Amino acid sequence: MYVMLNIFKLFFSTKLSEVYAFLNPSVNIMLVIPLFFFLLAFVWQVVLSFR
């Protein structure tokens, strides 16, 4: 039973990666978005401190 579940898991995970392969460029960009928010917090603090 365990082997059969592993086979299904392997099949579906490889199939999904092929199906969603066209999304790879957007996923690469999405990984940088949290860094932009982190930098935005510092920029915001700098702007507010100069008021």
C-alpha positions as semicolon CSV with decimal commas, in nm:
position;residue;x (nm);y (nm);z (nm)
1;M;0,000;0,000;0,000
2;Y;0,282;0,241;0,090
3;V;0,458;0,175;-0,241
4;M;0,138;0,242;-0,431
5;L;0,089;0,575;-0,252
6;N;0,446;0,671;-0,335
7;I;0,389;0,591;-0,702
8;F;0,074;0,806;-0,712
9;K;0,248;1,088;-0,528
10;L;0,541;1,079;-0,768
11;F;0,315;1,068;-1,073
12;F;0,095;1,357;-0,967
13;S;0,382;1,577;-0,850
14;T;0,570;1,536;-1,179
15;K;0,252;1,589;-1,378
16;L;0,169;1,908;-1,193
17;S;0,513;2,049;-1,246
18;E;0,479;1,991;-1,621
19;V;0,127;2,131;-1,630
20;Y;0,227;2,450;-1,445
21;A;0,565;2,489;-1,615
22;F;0,443;2,802;-1,794
23;L;0,413;2,974;-1,453
24;N;0,784;2,942;-1,375
25;P;0,877;3,301;-1,469
26;S;0,604;3,448;-1,250
27;V;0,699;3,221;-0,960
28;N;1,057;3,345;-0,984
29;I;0,933;3,704;-0,961
30;M;0,700;3,621;-0,672
31;L;0,996;3,500;-0,465
32;V;1,138;3,855;-0,466
33;I;0,815;4,027;-0,355
34;P;0,874;3,978;0,022
35;L;1,214;4,144;-0,016
36;F;1,047;4,448;-0,168
37;F;0,813;4,474;0,133
38;F;1,110;4,440;0,368
39;L;1,294;4,722;0,191
40;L;0,976;4,929;0,178
41;A;0,955;4,918;0,559
42;F;1,304;5,068;0,587
43;V;1,234;5,335;0,327
44;W;0,910;5,424;0,503
45;Q;1,089;5,465;0,836
46;V;1,354;5,686;0,678
47;V;1,091;5,907;0,517
48;L;0,895;5,943;0,840
49;S;1,201;6,023;1,050
50;F;1,293;6,320;0,830
51;R;0,956;6,491;0,879
